């Protein structure tokens, strides 16, 4: 029956080019990068074997510890921020705006498509204190507070990063979660209301459990993206002040291209990959377990 | 693998949701909603408005007057300054030269692979799809250094080819996955009836299947366009030459070319970058939303 659809030559012609390009650009370099982890050097000067020195260095390097901690802290805070803000917006769309929500959804979504570099530079100016007092500090002054040097300490810079990345993507998660919320049958909500559930209790006991799957896929998607954060930070703080906002991605980039140490850079890249896989796996496992319980 | 979280069901649900069940404390609810909406509007729109107004200020106007004020003189010249003296024109050209060929390659190869994985019948296709999927998870940092070596030794450094090749390779996993999903809606029998041999199936892929998934190709194309156009990491790695900078790398290094920072042209450059993508969104927002969220729900 599937004689025509099983034609080997046609299959090879259709999938061959994609598979070839994908292998050459992604699969082989991944393995190759693994090999680099055991070397020292760079493209220009050549590579020499280095044993497991890069891996022992990884564990002794305080900068790696800092970068890893920053990456995890950033990923957890921004993921919670993005998904929470998105969920609140989605609830607003479904329960308050109803039919009128299409326009608001479209409006709140647009920051997602903006170039991160542009948004980063924009937020740098929005929060700046000198040479000009930016809108945020002007607002603080207007209500009688002192200007804050937002990029002077790592702690403040971290929160500007969080605010910016939540601003950028809450509309995206709102649409994603909205798709899950509108699938809840109106009859279920209606009978819960008749039983006296309303407001927060309705959300907590009816809406949350029913939108759990899409909430979980949002979390997985968000944590996967935030662990790899690079553009936002390069554009907004470039890792500073000092190395106070340097995640693993940026530390890997600096090690490789500023200090021309490709071997150690590859080792950091490997660590990043392992962290991404582990965290995703953990979130995935948790979501599976809770799903069977609820 | 539930892609296509149907945004289509929105309209249907919206209708009967507003029908019955009115909340009791409606008036107070309304005011609260209006407040939230107003705040949302300000938070979303004001930064862009501020950016646009600032792009029309002169340097002294920007530095000496309140940040809320309108431009004292409207310096439209900031835009031509950014475009030529700031080289934004060159950077936009470079971006287009890198993005358009990558996009064409991604869509062609990705659609063909999606067709092979979903419509054609062969052993190992689910494994092949899994191999493609693995590429979505792995961070780009993992492939940059070996690629840098290869491009350098192949003499491709100093051209836009490293960008085109890397964008094509990194864009394929998601495209293949999304196209394979879209092909699920196309009945296989259609191709069995229309063809009798291997050459026929290739023709059928091109003449029958492509028109059927035209919308999907446009959607996926938009998603990939935004990813590539907005990319910084790959562009930063492979454009060691100033004349090759893409718009994002160029914007990041914008202040360098003027000596002292010229704020008007800087904001004009940010505006050019932002409003370019905003115009596309203005016309195709429903497709963009569907595509970007569809690509996300892949668990």
Contacts between the chains, C-beta under 8 A, distances in Angstrom:
chain1	res1	chain2	res2	distance
A	1	B	192	7.5
A	2	B	121	4.3
A	2	B	192	7.6
A	4	B	191	7.1
A	4	B	192	5.8
A	4	B	195	5.2
A	4	B	196	6.7
A	4	B	197	6.9
A	4	B	198	7.5
A	4	B	200	7.1
A	4	B	201	5.6
A	5	B	119	6.6
A	5	B	120	5.2
A	5	B	121	4.7
A	5	B	188	6.6
A	5	B	191	6.5
A	5	B	192	6.5
A	5	B	201	6.9
A	6	B	120	7.1
A	6	B	121	5.0
A	6	B	122	6.1
A	7	B	120	7.8
A	7	B	197	7.2
A	7	B	198	3.6
A	7	B	201	5.9
A	8	B	122	7.5
A	8	B	198	7.9
A	9	B	198	5.0
A	10	B	120	7.1
A	10	B	198	4.3
A	10	B	199	7.7
A	10	B	201	4.8
A	10	B	202	5.4
A	11	B	116	5.4
A	11	B	120	5.1
A	11	B	122	5.4
A	13	B	112	7.9
A	13	B	202	6.3
A	14	B	112	4.4
A	14	B	113	6.6
A	14	B	115	5.8
A	14	B	116	3.8
A	14	B	120	6.8
A	14	B	202	7.4
A	14	B	205	6.7
A	15	B	112	6.9
A	15	B	113	4.8
A	15	B	116	3.9
A	15	B	117	6.9
A	15	B	128	7.0
A	17	B	109	5.1
A	17	B	112	7.1
A	17	B	113	8.0
A	18	B	109	4.0
A	18	B	110	6.3
A	18	B	112	6.5
A	18	B	113	3.7
A	18	B	172	5.7
A	18	B	176	6.2
A	19	B	113	7.1
A	19	B	128	7.1
A	21	B	105	7.6
A	21	B	109	6.3
A	21	B	165	7.8
A	21	B	168	5.8
A	21	B	169	5.5
A	21	B	172	6.4
A	22	B	132	6.6
A	22	B	135	6.6
A	22	B	169	6.0
A	22	B	172	4.9
A	22	B	173	7.0
A	22	B	176	7.9
A	24	B	169	7.0
A	25	B	143	7.0
A	25	B	147	7.0
A	25	B	165	6.2
A	25	B	166	6.1
A	25	B	168	6.9
A	25	B	169	2.4
A	25	B	170	6.9
A	26	B	135	5.1
A	26	B	138	7.4
A	26	B	143	5.7
A	26	B	169	5.2
A	26	B	170	6.8
A	26	B	172	7.9
A	26	B	173	7.6
A	27	B	131	7.5
A	27	B	135	7.8
A	28	B	146	7.5
A	29	B	142	7.4
A	29	B	143	3.9
A	29	B	145	7.9
A	29	B	146	3.9
A	29	B	147	5.4
A	29	B	150	7.9
A	30	B	138	6.3
A	30	B	142	5.3
A	30	B	143	6.0
A	32	B	146	3.8
A	33	B	142	5.3
A	33	B	143	6.5
A	33	B	145	5.9
A	33	B	146	5.4
A	36	B	145	5.8
A	36	B	146	6.9
A	43	B	148	5.8
A	43	B	149	4.5
A	43	B	152	5.0
A	43	B	153	7.7
A	44	B	152	7.8
A	89	B	40	7.8
A	92	B	33	7.2
A	92	B	36	6.5
A	94	B	17	7.4
A	96	B	29	7.0
A	96	B	33	4.7
A	97	B	33	7.3
A	97	B	37	8.0
A	98	B	14	6.0
A	98	B	17	5.3
A	98	B	18	4.3
A	99	B	14	4.6
A	99	B	15	6.9
A	99	B	17	7.6
A	99	B	18	5.0
A	101	B	14	7.3
A	102	B	10	7.6
A	102	B	14	7.9
A	104	B	37	6.9
A	104	B	40	7.3
A	105	B	289	7.5
A	106	B	285	5.0
A	106	B	286	7.6
A	106	B	289	7.0
A	107	B	41	7.5
A	107	B	44	6.1
A	107	B	45	8.0
A	108	B	40	6.5
A	108	B	44	6.1
A	109	B	285	7.1
A	109	B	288	7.9
A	109	B	289	5.5
A	110	B	44	7.4
A	110	B	278	6.7
A	110	B	281	5.5
A	110	B	285	7.5
A	111	B	44	7.0
A	112	B	292	6.4
A	113	B	226	5.3
A	113	B	230	7.9
A	113	B	277	5.0
A	113	B	278	7.4
A	113	B	280	7.4
A	113	B	281	5.0
A	113	B	288	6.2
A	113	B	292	7.8
A	114	B	230	7.7
A	114	B	274	5.4
A	114	B	277	5.9
A	114	B	278	7.2
A	115	B	229	7.0
A	115	B	230	4.4
A	115	B	247	7.4
A	115	B	248	5.9
A	115	B	251	7.7
A	115	B	273	5.3
A	115	B	274	6.8
A	115	B	277	6.4
A	116	B	230	5.9
A	116	B	232	6.6
A	116	B	248	7.9
A	117	B	230	7.6
A	117	B	232	5.7
A	117	B	248	4.5
A	117	B	251	5.3
A	117	B	252	5.4
A	117	B	273	7.3
A	118	B	251	6.4
A	118	B	270	4.8
A	118	B	273	4.4
A	118	B	274	4.8
A	119	B	274	7.8
A	121	B	251	6.8
A	121	B	252	7.9
A	121	B	266	7.6
A	121	B	270	5.5
A	122	B	47	6.1
A	122	B	51	5.5
A	122	B	270	6.0
A	122	B	274	7.8
A	123	B	47	7.8
A	125	B	51	7.8
A	125	B	54	7.5
A	125	B	267	7.6
A	126	B	47	6.0
A	126	B	50	7.3
A	131	B	63	5.6
A	132	B	62	6.1
A	132	B	63	5.5
A	132	B	67	6.3
A	132	B	263	7.9
A	133	B	67	6.1
A	134	B	67	5.8
A	135	B	46	7.7
A	135	B	47	8.0
A	135	B	50	5.9
A	135	B	67	5.3
A	135	B	68	7.2
A	138	B	66	7.0
A	138	B	67	5.1
A	138	B	68	6.6
A	167	B	43	7.1
A	171	B	44	7.8
A	172	B	292	6.6
A	172	B	293	6.9
A	172	B	296	7.8
A	175	B	7	7.6
A	175	B	289	5.6
A	175	B	293	5.3
A	176	B	5	7.2
A	176	B	293	4.9
A	176	B	296	6.0
A	176	B	297	6.9
A	178	B	10	7.5
A	179	B	5	4.1
A	179	B	6	7.0
A	179	B	7	6.0
A	179	B	9	7.8
A	179	B	10	7.5
A	179	B	293	6.9
A	179	B	297	8.0
A	180	B	5	7.0
A	182	B	9	6.0
A	182	B	10	5.6
A	182	B	13	4.3
A	182	B	14	7.4
A	182	B	17	7.8
A	183	B	9	6.5
A	183	B	13	7.7
A	186	B	13	7.6
A	186	B	16	6.2
A	186	B	17	6.0
A	186	B	21	7.6
A	189	B	21	7.7
A	190	B	20	7.6
A	190	B	21	6.1
A	193	B	21	6.8
A	214	B	5	6.9
A	214	B	297	7.4
A	216	B	299	7.5
A	217	B	296	7.5
A	217	B	297	5.4
A	217	B	298	7.9
A	217	B	299	4.4
A	218	B	296	7.7
A	220	B	299	5.6
A	221	B	296	4.7
A	221	B	297	7.6
A	221	B	298	7.9
A	221	B	299	7.7
A	224	B	137	7.0
A	227	B	139	7.8
A	228	B	139	4.8
A	228	B	140	7.7
A	228	B	141	8.0
A	230	B	232	6.8
A	230	B	233	5.1
A	231	B	230	7.5
A	231	B	231	7.9
A	231	B	232	4.3
A	231	B	233	6.9
A	231	B	248	7.8
A	234	B	232	6.3
A	234	B	236	7.6
A	234	B	252	7.0
A	235	B	232	7.3
A	235	B	252	6.3
A	249	B	139	7.0
A	249	B	141	5.9
A	249	B	233	7.7
A	252	B	141	5.0
A	253	B	141	7.3
A	253	B	233	7.6
A	253	B	236	7.7
A	253	B	237	7.8
A	256	B	144	7.3
A	256	B	145	6.0
A	257	B	237	7.2
A	262	B	145	4.9
A	262	B	148	7.9
A	262	B	149	7.9
A	265	B	145	6.0
A	266	B	145	5.6
A	268	B	141	7.7
A	269	B	139	7.1
A	269	B	141	4.1
A	269	B	142	4.9
A	269	B	144	7.6
A	269	B	145	7.4
A	270	B	142	7.2
A	272	B	139	5.4
A	272	B	141	5.8
A	272	B	142	7.6
A	273	B	138	5.8
A	273	B	139	5.9
A	273	B	141	7.8
A	273	B	142	5.3
A	276	B	137	6.5
A	276	B	138	7.6
A	276	B	139	6.1
A	277	B	137	6.8
A	280	B	137	6.9
A	284	B	299	7.4
